[in-house]
């Protein structure tokens, strides 16, 4: 245990028996045993706390890695936005120049647009 062999341990016990006496030696042995048990318990708790600290550090590192990945969009989402007629709402952007060319300052009436669309459809049907 401490580099002490059996012969040295016997010599130490004999000296302790002579100095302390046979009556108090069992009490001393009990106290020494309790002290050693508490020492082992304390060292075990320290080892466990170090293991927990290491585990917490690993979890923090994993969490930081996970969070840093949230700032970037996924690979499939990195495509360029559609432009021109592919872009949603291109009908609106096409109507804006027409309105400015006509000098219109107000929004077109939806009822008039429906009527115009109906007339255009009727003209197309007649052409067929």
N, CA, C and O atoms as a GROMACS GRO file, in nm:
protein
  512
    1UNK      N    1   0.083  -0.118   0.000
    1UNK     CA    2   0.000   0.000   0.000
    1UNK      C    3   0.088   0.125   0.000
    1UNK      O    4   0.076   0.205  -0.093
    2UNK      N    5   0.173   0.146   0.096
    2UNK     CA    6   0.263   0.261   0.102
    2UNK      C    7   0.407   0.218   0.085
    2UNK      O    8   0.499   0.289   0.126
    3UNK      N    9   0.430   0.103   0.024
    3UNK     CA   10   0.566   0.050   0.012
    3UNK      C   11   0.611  -0.019   0.139
    3UNK      O   12   0.731  -0.041   0.159
    4UNK      N   13   0.516  -0.052   0.225
    4UNK     CA   14   0.549  -0.119   0.352
    4UNK      C   15   0.513  -0.266   0.336
    4UNK      O   16   0.399  -0.299   0.302
    5UNK      N   17   0.608  -0.352   0.359
    5UNK     CA   18   0.584  -0.494   0.351
    5UNK      C   19   0.530  -0.548   0.483
    5UNK      O   20   0.508  -0.472   0.578
    6UNK      N   21   0.507  -0.678   0.489
    6UNK     CA   22   0.452  -0.742   0.609
    6UNK      C   23   0.546  -0.730   0.729
    6UNK      O   24   0.498  -0.704   0.839
    7UNK      N   25   0.678  -0.749   0.714
    7UNK     CA   26   0.765  -0.737   0.832
    7UNK      C   27   0.763  -0.595   0.892
    7UNK      O   28   0.761  -0.580   1.014
    8UNK      N   29   0.763  -0.493   0.807
    8UNK     CA   30   0.758  -0.356   0.859
    8UNK      C   31   0.627  -0.328   0.929
    8UNK      O   32   0.624  -0.260   1.031
    9UNK      N   33   0.517  -0.381   0.875
    9UNK     CA   34   0.385  -0.361   0.936
    9UNK      C   35   0.379  -0.426   1.074
    9UNK      O   36   0.319  -0.370   1.166
   10UNK      N   37   0.440  -0.542   1.090
   10UNK     CA   38   0.442  -0.610   1.221
   10UNK      C   39   0.522  -0.526   1.321
   10UNK      O   40   0.482  -0.513   1.436
   11UNK      N   41   0.633  -0.471   1.279
   11UNK     CA   42   0.715  -0.388   1.368
   11UNK      C   43   0.635  -0.265   1.412
   11UNK      O   44   0.638  -0.229   1.530
   12UNK      N   45   0.564  -0.202   1.320
   12UNK     CA   46   0.484  -0.083   1.354
   12UNK      C   47   0.374  -0.120   1.454
   12UNK      O   48   0.349  -0.046   1.548
   13UNK      N   49   0.309  -0.235   1.434
   13UNK     CA   50   0.202  -0.277   1.526
   13UNK      C   51   0.258  -0.305   1.666
   13UNK      O   52   0.194  -0.271   1.766
   14UNK      N   53   0.373  -0.368   1.673
   14UNK     CA   54   0.435  -0.397   1.804
   14UNK      C   55   0.470  -0.267   1.875
   14UNK      O   56   0.445  -0.254   1.995
   15UNK      N   57   0.528  -0.172   1.804
   15UNK     CA   58   0.563  -0.043   1.865
   15UNK      C   59   0.437   0.029   1.911
   15UNK      O   60   0.435   0.084   2.021
   16UNK      N   61   0.330   0.028   1.830
   16UNK     CA   62   0.204   0.092   1.868
   16UNK      C   63   0.146   0.024   1.991
   16UNK      O   64   0.092   0.092   2.078
   17UNK      N   65   0.154  -0.109   2.000
   17UNK     CA   66   0.102  -0.182   2.115
   17UNK      C   67   0.178  -0.145   2.241
   17UNK      O   68   0.119  -0.129   2.348
   18UNK      N   69   0.308  -0.130   2.230
   18UNK     CA   70   0.390  -0.093   2.347
   18UNK      C   71   0.361   0.051   2.389
   18UNK      O   72   0.344   0.078   2.508
   19UNK      N   73   0.355   0.143   2.294
   19UNK     CA   74   0.337   0.285   2.328
   19UNK      C   75   0.194   0.313   2.374
   19UNK      O   76   0.174   0.379   2.477
   20UNK      N   77   0.095   0.266   2.302
   20UNK     CA   78  -0.045   0.298   2.332
   20UNK      C   79  -0.101   0.207   2.441
   20UNK      O   80  -0.177   0.252   2.527
   21UNK      N   81  -0.065   0.087   2.438
   21UNK     CA   82  -0.115  -0.008   2.537
   21UNK      C   83  -0.227  -0.091   2.480
   21UNK      O   84  -0.295  -0.050   2.386
   22UNK      N   85  -0.245  -0.211   2.539
   22UNK     CA   86  -0.345  -0.304   2.484
   22UNK      C   87  -0.489  -0.255   2.504
   22UNK      O   88  -0.576  -0.297   2.428
   23UNK      N   89  -0.516  -0.171   2.601
   23UNK     CA   90  -0.654  -0.128   2.626
   23UNK      C   91  -0.702  -0.024   2.523
   23UNK      O   92  -0.818  -0.029   2.482
   24UNK      N   93  -0.617   0.067   2.482
   24UNK     CA   94  -0.660   0.175   2.392
   24UNK      C   95  -0.633   0.143   2.244
   24UNK      O   96  -0.677   0.218   2.157
   25UNK      N   97  -0.564   0.038   2.216
   25UNK     CA   98  -0.532   0.005   2.077
   25UNK      C   99  -0.657  -0.023   1.993
   25UNK      O  100  -0.664   0.025   1.880
   26UNK      N  101  -0.758  -0.099   2.041
   26UNK     CA  102  -0.878  -0.121   1.959
   26UNK      C  103  -0.952   0.010   1.928
   26UNK      O  104  -1.003   0.027   1.817
   27UNK      N  105  -0.959   0.103   2.026
   27UNK     CA  106  -1.026   0.231   2.001
   27UNK      C  107  -0.951   0.311   1.894
   27UNK      O  108  -1.012   0.373   1.806
   28UNK      N  109  -0.820   0.308   1.902
   28UNK     CA  110  -0.738   0.379   1.803
   28UNK      C  111  -0.755   0.317   1.664
   28UNK      O  112  -0.762   0.388   1.565
   29UNK      N  113  -0.762   0.184   1.659
   29UNK     CA  114  -0.780   0.116   1.531
   29UNK      C  115  -0.914   0.152   1.469
   29UNK      O  116  -0.924   0.175   1.349
   30UNK      N  117  -1.022   0.157   1.553
   30UNK     CA  118  -1.154   0.196   1.506
   30UNK      C  119  -1.152   0.339   1.450
   30UNK      O  120  -1.204   0.365   1.342
   31UNK      N  121  -1.092   0.430   1.524
   31UNK     CA  122  -1.084   0.570   1.480
   31UNK      C  123  -1.004   0.582   1.350
   31UNK      O  124  -1.041   0.657   1.260
   32UNK      N  125  -0.895   0.507   1.342
   32UNK     CA  126  -0.815   0.509   1.220
   32UNK      C  127  -0.895   0.453   1.102
   32UNK      O  128  -0.886   0.506   0.991
   33UNK      N  129  -0.972   0.346   1.125
   33UNK     CA  130  -1.055   0.287   1.020
   33UNK      C  131  -1.162   0.385   0.972
   33UNK      O  132  -1.186   0.397   0.852
   34UNK      N  133  -1.228   0.455   1.067
   34UNK     CA  134  -1.330   0.554   1.029
   34UNK      C  135  -1.267   0.669   0.949
   34UNK      O  136  -1.324   0.717   0.851
   35UNK      N  137  -1.149   0.711   0.993
   35UNK     CA  138  -1.080   0.819   0.922
   35UNK      C  139  -1.045   0.779   0.780
   35UNK      O  140  -1.060   0.858   0.686
   36UNK      N  141  -0.997   0.656   0.763
   36UNK     CA  142  -0.964   0.607   0.629
   36UNK      C  143  -1.089   0.597   0.542
   36UNK      O  144  -1.085   0.630   0.423
   37UNK      N  145  -1.202   0.550   0.601
   37UNK     CA  146  -1.327   0.540   0.525
   37UNK      C  147  -1.374   0.678   0.478
   37UNK      O  148  -1.417   0.693   0.364
   38UNK      N  149  -1.365   0.778   0.565
   38UNK     CA  150  -1.404   0.914   0.527
   38UNK      C  151  -1.311   0.969   0.419
   38UNK      O  152  -1.355   1.038   0.327
   39UNK      N  153  -1.183   0.938   0.431
   39UNK     CA  154  -1.087   0.983   0.330
   39UNK      C  155  -1.120   0.923   0.194
   39UNK      O  156  -1.117   0.993   0.092
   40UNK      N  157  -1.150   0.793   0.191
   40UNK     CA  158  -1.185   0.726   0.065
   40UNK      C  159  -1.314   0.785   0.006
   40UNK      O  160  -1.324   0.807  -0.115
   41UNK      N  161  -1.412   0.810   0.094
   41UNK     CA  162  -1.539   0.868   0.049
   41UNK      C  163  -1.516   1.007  -0.012
   41UNK      O  164  -1.572   1.039  -0.116
   42UNK      N  165  -1.432   1.087   0.053
   42UNK     CA  166  -1.403   1.222   0.002
   42UNK      C  167  -1.332   1.216  -0.132
   42UNK      O  168  -1.364   1.293  -0.223
   43UNK      N  169  -1.237   1.125  -0.147
   43UNK     CA  170  -1.166   1.115  -0.275
   43UNK      C  171  -1.260   1.065  -0.385
   43UNK      O  172  -1.248   1.108  -0.500
   44UNK      N  173  -1.352   0.975  -0.350
   44UNK     CA  174  -1.450   0.926  -0.449
   44UNK      C  175  -1.541   1.040  -0.494
   44UNK      O  176  -1.571   1.052  -0.613
   45UNK      N  177  -1.585   1.124  -0.400
   45UNK     CA  178  -1.671   1.238  -0.436
   45UNK      C  179  -1.597   1.336  -0.526
   45UNK      O  180  -1.655   1.392  -0.619
   46UNK      N  181  -1.470   1.356  -0.499
   46UNK     CA  182  -1.390   1.447  -0.582
   46UNK      C  183  -1.378   1.391  -0.724
   46UNK      O  184  -1.388   1.465  -0.822
   47UNK      N  185  -1.354   1.260  -0.735
   47UNK     CA  186  -1.345   1.198  -0.867
   47UNK      C  187  -1.476   1.212  -0.943
   47UNK      O  188  -1.476   1.243  -1.062
   48UNK      N  189  -1.589   1.189  -0.874
   48UNK     CA  190  -1.719   1.201  -0.939
   48UNK      C  191  -1.745   1.344  -0.985
   48UNK      O  192  -1.798   1.366  -1.094
   49UNK      N  193  -1.709   1.442  -0.902
   49UNK     CA  194  -1.732   1.581  -0.942
   49UNK      C  195  -1.644   1.619  -1.061
   49UNK      O  196  -1.687   1.695  -1.148
   50UNK      N  197  -1.522   1.566  -1.067
   50UNK     CA  198  -1.436   1.592  -1.183
   50UNK      C  199  -1.494   1.529  -1.309
   50UNK      O  200  -1.490   1.589  -1.417
   51UNK      N  201  -1.550   1.407  -1.295
   51UNK     CA  202  -1.612   1.342  -1.409
   51UNK      C  203  -1.734   1.422  -1.456
   51UNK      O  204  -1.755   1.437  -1.576
   52UNK      N  205  -1.813   1.472  -1.361
   52UNK     CA  206  -1.930   1.552  -1.397
   52UNK      C  207  -1.888   1.682  -1.465
   52UNK      O  208  -1.951   1.725  -1.561
   53UNK      N  209  -1.782   1.745  -1.414
   53UNK     CA  210  -1.734   1.868  -1.476
   53UNK      C  211  -1.691   1.843  -1.621
   53UNK      O  212  -1.717   1.924  -1.709
   54UNK      N  213  -1.624   1.731  -1.642
   54UNK     CA  214  -1.581   1.698  -1.778
   54UNK      C  215  -1.702   1.672  -1.868
   54UNK      O  216  -1.704   1.716  -1.983
   55UNK      N  217  -1.802   1.601  -1.815
   55UNK     CA  218  -1.922   1.573  -1.893
   55UNK      C  219  -1.997   1.702  -1.924
   55UNK      O  220  -2.047   1.720  -2.036
   56UNK      N  221  -2.006   1.792  -1.827
   56UNK     CA  222  -2.073   1.920  -1.850
   56UNK      C  223  -1.998   2.000  -1.956
   56UNK      O  224  -2.060   2.062  -2.043
   57UNK      N  225  -1.867   1.998  -1.951
   57UNK     CA  226  -1.786   2.069  -2.051
   57UNK      C  227  -1.812   2.013  -2.191
   57UNK      O  228  -1.825   2.089  -2.287
   58UNK      N  229  -1.821   1.880  -2.202
   58UNK     CA  230  -1.848   1.817  -2.332
   58UNK      C  231  -1.987   1.856  -2.382
   58UNK      O  232  -2.004   1.886  -2.501
   59UNK      N  233  -2.086   1.857  -2.293
   59UNK     CA  234  -2.221   1.895  -2.333
   59UNK      C  235  -2.228   2.040  -2.378
   59UNK      O  236  -2.296   2.072  -2.474
   60UNK      N  237  -2.157   2.128  -2.309
   60UNK     CA  238  -2.154   2.269  -2.349
   60UNK      C  239  -2.092   2.284  -2.488
   60UNK      O  240  -2.139   2.362  -2.570
   61UNK      N  241  -1.986   2.209  -2.513
   61UNK     CA  242  -1.920   2.216  -2.643
   61UNK      C  243  -2.014   2.164  -2.752
   61UNK      O  244  -2.023   2.225  -2.859
   62UNK      N  245  -2.085   2.052  -2.726
   62UNK     CA  246  -2.179   2.000  -2.824
   62UNK      C  247  -2.292   2.099  -2.850
   62UNK      O  248  -2.334   2.118  -2.965
   63UNK      N  249  -2.342   2.161  -2.744
   63UNK     CA  250  -2.450   2.259  -2.759
   63UNK      C  251  -2.403   2.380  -2.840
   63UNK      O  252  -2.476   2.430  -2.925
   64UNK      N  253  -2.282   2.426  -2.814
   64UNK     CA  254  -2.228   2.539  -2.890
   64UNK      C  255  -2.213   2.502  -3.037
   64UNK      O  256  -2.241   2.585  -3.124
   65UNK      N  257  -2.170   2.380  -3.066
   65UNK     CA  258  -2.159   2.336  -3.205
   65UNK      C  259  -2.295   2.331  -3.272
   65UNK      O  260  -2.310   2.369  -3.388
   66UNK      N  261  -2.396   2.283  -3.198
   66UNK     CA  262  -2.531   2.274  -3.252
   66UNK      C  263  -2.588   2.412  -3.280
   66UNK      O  264  -2.651   2.434  -3.383
   67UNK      N  265  -2.566   2.504  -3.189
   67UNK     CA  266  -2.620   2.639  -3.205
   67UNK      C  267  -2.552   2.710  -3.320
   67UNK      O  268  -2.617   2.784  -3.394
   68UNK      N  269  -2.423   2.691  -3.337
   68UNK     CA  270  -2.352   2.759  -3.446
   68UNK      C  271  -2.404   2.712  -3.582
   68UNK      O  272  -2.399   2.788  -3.678
   69UNK      N  273  -2.452   2.591  -3.591
   69UNK     CA  274  -2.506   2.540  -3.716
   69UNK      C  275  -2.642   2.599  -3.750
   69UNK      O  276  -2.685   2.590  -3.865
   70UNK      N  277  -2.711   2.658  -3.653
   70UNK     CA  278  -2.843   2.715  -3.678
   70UNK      C  279  -2.836   2.848  -3.752
   70UNK      O  280  -2.936   2.889  -3.811
   71UNK      N  281  -2.724   2.914  -3.752
   71UNK     CA  282  -2.712   3.043  -3.818
   71UNK      C  283  -2.709   3.031  -3.970
   71UNK      O  284  -2.738   3.128  -4.040
   72UNK      N  285  -2.674   2.915  -4.021
   72UNK     CA  286  -2.665   2.895  -4.165
   72UNK      C  287  -2.786   2.816  -4.213
   72UNK      O  288  -2.829   2.722  -4.145
   73UNK      N  289  -2.843   2.852  -4.329
   73UNK     CA  290  -2.957   2.775  -4.380
   73UNK      C  291  -2.912   2.638  -4.428
   73UNK      O  292  -2.796   2.621  -4.465
   74UNK      N  293  -3.001   2.541  -4.428
   74UNK     CA  294  -2.966   2.407  -4.478
   74UNK      C  295  -2.924   2.415  -4.625
   74UNK      O  296  -2.955   2.512  -4.694
   75UNK      N  297  -2.854   2.313  -4.671
   75UNK     CA  298  -2.799   2.311  -4.806
   75UNK      C  299  -2.907   2.330  -4.913
   75UNK      O  300  -2.885   2.404  -5.009
   76UNK      N  301  -3.022   2.266  -4.899
   76UNK     CA  302  -3.129   2.276  -4.998
   76UNK      C  303  -3.192   2.413  -5.003
   76UNK      O  304  -3.254   2.448  -5.104
   77UNK      N  305  -3.179   2.491  -4.900
   77UNK     CA  306  -3.242   2.623  -4.892
   77UNK      C  307  -3.152   2.732  -4.946
   77UNK      O  308  -3.194   2.848  -4.949
   78UNK      N  309  -3.031   2.702  -4.989
   78UNK     CA  310  -2.937   2.803  -5.034
   78UNK      C  311  -2.955   2.841  -5.180
   78UNK      O  312  -2.876   2.919  -5.233
   79UNK      N  313  -3.056   2.789  -5.247
   79UNK     CA  314  -3.077   2.820  -5.388
   79UNK      C  315  -3.111   2.968  -5.402
   79UNK      O  316  -3.165   3.031  -5.311
   80UNK      N  317  -3.079   3.022  -5.519
   80UNK     CA  318  -3.108   3.163  -5.543
   80UNK      C  319  -3.258   3.183  -5.555
   80UNK      O  320  -3.332   3.092  -5.593
   81UNK      N  321  -3.302   3.302  -5.521
   81UNK     CA  322  -3.442   3.337  -5.531
   81UNK      C  323  -3.480   3.348  -5.678
   81UNK      O  324  -3.401   3.398  -5.758
   82UNK      N  325  -3.601   3.303  -5.716
   82UNK     CA  326  -3.642   3.313  -5.856
   82UNK      C  327  -3.660   3.460  -5.897
   82UNK      O  328  -3.696   3.545  -5.816
   83UNK      N  329  -3.633   3.486  -6.023
   83UNK     CA  330  -3.646   3.622  -6.074
   83UNK      C  331  -3.737   3.621  -6.195
   83UNK      O  332  -3.767   3.515  -6.250
   84UNK      N  333  -3.780   3.736  -6.237
   84UNK     CA  334  -3.862   3.748  -6.357
   84UNK      C  335  -3.997   3.684  -6.338
   84UNK      O  336  -4.061   3.701  -6.234
   85UNK      N  337  -4.039   3.609  -6.439
   85UNK     CA  338  -4.172   3.548  -6.435
   85UNK      C  339  -4.179   3.433  -6.336
   85UNK      O  340  -4.288   3.392  -6.298
   86UNK      N  341  -4.064   3.380  -6.294
   86UNK     CA  342  -4.063   3.273  -6.196
   86UNK      C  343  -4.098   3.324  -6.057
   86UNK      O  344  -4.150   3.250  -5.974
   87UNK      N  345  -4.069   3.452  -6.032
   87UNK     CA  346  -4.088   3.509  -5.898
   87UNK      C  347  -4.236   3.524  -5.869
   87UNK      O  348  -4.312   3.567  -5.956
   88UNK      N  349  -4.278   3.491  -5.748
   88UNK     CA  350  -4.418   3.512  -5.713
   88UNK      C  351  -4.447   3.662  -5.711
   88UNK      O  352  -4.366   3.742  -5.666
   89UNK      N  353  -4.565   3.697  -5.760
   89UNK     CA  354  -4.605   3.837  -5.760
   89UNK      C  355  -4.556   3.912  -5.882
   89UNK      O  356  -4.563   4.035  -5.885
   90UNK      N  357  -4.505   3.841  -5.985
   90UNK     CA  358  -4.455   3.912  -6.103
   90UNK      C  359  -4.569   3.982  -6.176
   90UNK      O  360  -4.546   4.081  -6.244
   91UNK      N  361  -4.693   3.931  -6.162
   91UNK     CA  362  -4.808   3.996  -6.224
   91UNK      C  363  -4.824   4.138  -6.171
   91UNK      O  364  -4.856   4.230  -6.246
   92UNK      N  365  -4.802   4.154  -6.043
   92UNK     CA  366  -4.816   4.285  -5.981
   92UNK      C  367  -4.709   4.378  -6.033
   92UNK      O  368  -4.737   4.493  -6.069
   93UNK      N  369  -4.585   4.330  -6.037
   93UNK     CA  370  -4.476   4.416  -6.083
   93UNK      C  371  -4.491   4.449  -6.231
   93UNK      O  372  -4.447   4.556  -6.275
   94UNK      N  373  -4.554   4.360  -6.309
   94UNK     CA  374  -4.578   4.390  -6.450
   94UNK      C  375  -4.687   4.495  -6.465
   94UNK      O  376  -4.681   4.576  -6.558
   95UNK      N  377  -4.784   4.496  -6.378
   95UNK     CA  378  -4.895   4.591  -6.386
   95UNK      C  379  -4.853   4.731  -6.346
   95UNK      O  380  -4.913   4.829  -6.391
   96UNK      N  381  -4.753   4.743  -6.265
   96UNK     CA  382  -4.709   4.875  -6.218
   96UNK      C  383  -4.659   4.961  -6.333
   96UNK      O  384  -4.701   5.077  -6.342
   97UNK      N  385  -4.572   4.913  -6.422
   97UNK     CA  386  -4.530   4.999  -6.534
   97UNK      C  387  -4.646   5.038  -6.625
   97UNK      O  388  -4.650   5.150  -6.675
   98UNK      N  389  -4.740   4.946  -6.648
   98UNK     CA  390  -4.854   4.977  -6.733
   98UNK      C  391  -4.936   5.090  -6.673
   98UNK      O  392  -4.979   5.181  -6.744
   99UNK      N  393  -4.956   5.085  -6.543
   99UNK     CA  394  -5.035   5.189  -6.478
   99UNK      C  395  -4.963   5.322  -6.483
   99UNK      O  396  -5.027   5.426  -6.503
  100UNK      N  397  -4.832   5.321  -6.467
  100UNK     CA  398  -4.758   5.448  -6.471
  100UNK      C  399  -4.755   5.504  -6.613
  100UNK      O  400  -4.752   5.625  -6.631
  101UNK      N  401  -4.756   5.416  -6.714
  101UNK     CA  402  -4.758   5.464  -6.852
  101UNK      C  403  -4.892   5.527  -6.885
  101UNK      O  404  -4.899   5.626  -6.958
  102UNK      N  405  -4.999   5.470  -6.831
  102UNK     CA  406  -5.133   5.523  -6.857
  102UNK      C  407  -5.159   5.649  -6.776
  102UNK      O  408  -5.255   5.722  -6.803
  103UNK      N  409  -5.075   5.675  -6.679
  103UNK     CA  410  -5.094   5.794  -6.597
  103UNK      C  411  -5.195   5.770  -6.485
  103UNK      O  412  -5.245   5.866  -6.426
  104UNK      N  413  -5.223   5.647  -6.457
  104UNK     CA  414  -5.319   5.616  -6.351
  104UNK      C  415  -5.253   5.639  -6.216
  104UNK      O  416  -5.139   5.598  -6.193
  105UNK      N  417  -5.326   5.703  -6.129
  105UNK     CA  418  -5.273   5.726  -5.994
  105UNK      C  419  -5.345   5.642  -5.893
  105UNK      O  420  -5.298   5.625  -5.781
  106UNK      N  421  -5.460   5.589  -5.930
  106UNK     CA  422  -5.537   5.506  -5.838
  106UNK      C  423  -5.524   5.360  -5.881
  106UNK      O  424  -5.488   5.331  -5.995
  107UNK      N  425  -5.553   5.272  -5.790
  107UNK     CA  426  -5.550   5.130  -5.821
  107UNK      C  427  -5.666   5.098  -5.913
  107UNK      O  428  -5.773   5.157  -5.900
  108UNK      N  429  -5.647   5.006  -6.006
  108UNK     CA  430  -5.757   4.971  -6.097
  108UNK      C  431  -5.871   4.906  -6.020
  108UNK      O  432  -5.850   4.839  -5.918
  109UNK      N  433  -5.991   4.926  -6.070
  109UNK     CA  434  -6.111   4.872  -6.007
  109UNK      C  435  -6.116   4.722  -6.036
  109UNK      O  436  -6.107   4.682  -6.152
  110UNK      N  437  -6.132   4.638  -5.933
  110UNK     CA  438  -6.136   4.493  -5.956
  110UNK      C  439  -6.251   4.452  -6.047
  110UNK      O  440  -6.237   4.357  -6.124
  111UNK      N  441  -6.365   4.521  -6.040
  111UNK     CA  442  -6.479   4.486  -6.124
  111UNK      C  443  -6.445   4.510  -6.270
  111UNK      O  444  -6.481   4.430  -6.357
  112UNK      N  445  -6.375   4.621  -6.298
  112UNK     CA  446  -6.336   4.651  -6.435
  112UNK      C  447  -6.237   4.546  -6.486
  112UNK      O  448  -6.243   4.506  -6.602
  113UNK      N  449  -6.147   4.503  -6.400
  113UNK     CA  450  -6.050   4.401  -6.441
  113UNK      C  451  -6.120   4.271  -6.476
  113UNK      O  452  -6.082   4.203  -6.571
  114UNK      N  453  -6.223   4.235  -6.398
  114UNK     CA  454  -6.298   4.111  -6.427
  114UNK      C  455  -6.368   4.123  -6.562
  114UNK      O  456  -6.369   4.028  -6.642
  115UNK      N  457  -6.427   4.239  -6.586
  115UNK     CA  458  -6.497   4.259  -6.713
  115UNK      C  459  -6.399   4.251  -6.830
  115UNK      O  460  -6.429   4.190  -6.932
  116UNK      N  461  -6.283   4.314  -6.815
  116UNK     CA  462  -6.182   4.310  -6.921
  116UNK      C  463  -6.135   4.168  -6.946
  116UNK      O  464  -6.117   4.127  -7.060
  117UNK      N  465  -6.116   4.092  -6.838
  117UNK     CA  466  -6.073   3.954  -6.852
  117UNK      C  467  -6.180   3.871  -6.922
  117UNK      O  468  -6.148   3.784  -7.003
  118UNK      N  469  -6.306   3.898  -6.891
  118UNK     CA  470  -6.417   3.824  -6.953
  118UNK      C  471  -6.423   3.856  -7.101
  118UNK      O  472  -6.443   3.767  -7.183
  119UNK      N  473  -6.406   3.983  -7.136
  119UNK     CA  474  -6.408   4.025  -7.276
  119UNK      C  475  -6.292   3.960  -7.351
  119UNK      O  476  -6.310   3.912  -7.463
  120UNK      N  477  -6.174   3.958  -7.291
  120UNK     CA  478  -6.058   3.897  -7.356
  120UNK      C  479  -6.080   3.748  -7.378
  120UNK      O  480  -6.042   3.694  -7.482
  121UNK      N  481  -6.142   3.680  -7.280
  121UNK     CA  482  -6.170   3.537  -7.295
  121UNK      C  483  -6.272   3.514  -7.405
  121UNK      O  484  -6.260   3.418  -7.482
  122UNK      N  485  -6.371   3.600  -7.413
  122UNK     CA  486  -6.473   3.586  -7.517
  122UNK      C  487  -6.410   3.606  -7.654
  122UNK      O  488  -6.443   3.534  -7.749
  123UNK      N  489  -6.319   3.703  -7.665
  123UNK     CA  490  -6.251   3.726  -7.792
  123UNK      C  491  -6.168   3.604  -7.832
  123UNK      O  492  -6.164   3.567  -7.949
  124UNK      N  493  -6.103   3.544  -7.737
  124UNK     CA  494  -6.022   3.425  -7.765
  124UNK      C  495  -6.111   3.309  -7.809
  124UNK      O  496  -6.076   3.235  -7.901
  125UNK      N  497  -6.226   3.294  -7.742
  125UNK     CA  498  -6.318   3.186  -7.779
  125UNK      C  499  -6.371   3.208  -7.921
  125UNK      O  500  -6.389   3.112  -7.996
  126UNK      N  501  -6.397   3.334  -7.957
  126UNK     CA  502  -6.447   3.364  -8.091
  126UNK      C  503  -6.342   3.331  -8.197
  126UNK      O  504  -6.376   3.285  -8.306
  127UNK      N  505  -6.216   3.356  -8.165
  127UNK     CA  506  -6.109   3.331  -8.260
  127UNK      C  507  -6.093   3.182  -8.286
  127UNK      O  508  -6.045   3.143  -8.393
  128UNK      N  509  -6.130   3.102  -8.194
  128UNK     CA  510  -6.113   2.955  -8.210
  128UNK      C  511  -6.223   2.906  -8.295
  128UNK      O  512  -6.230   2.786  -8.322
   0.00000   0.00000   0.00000
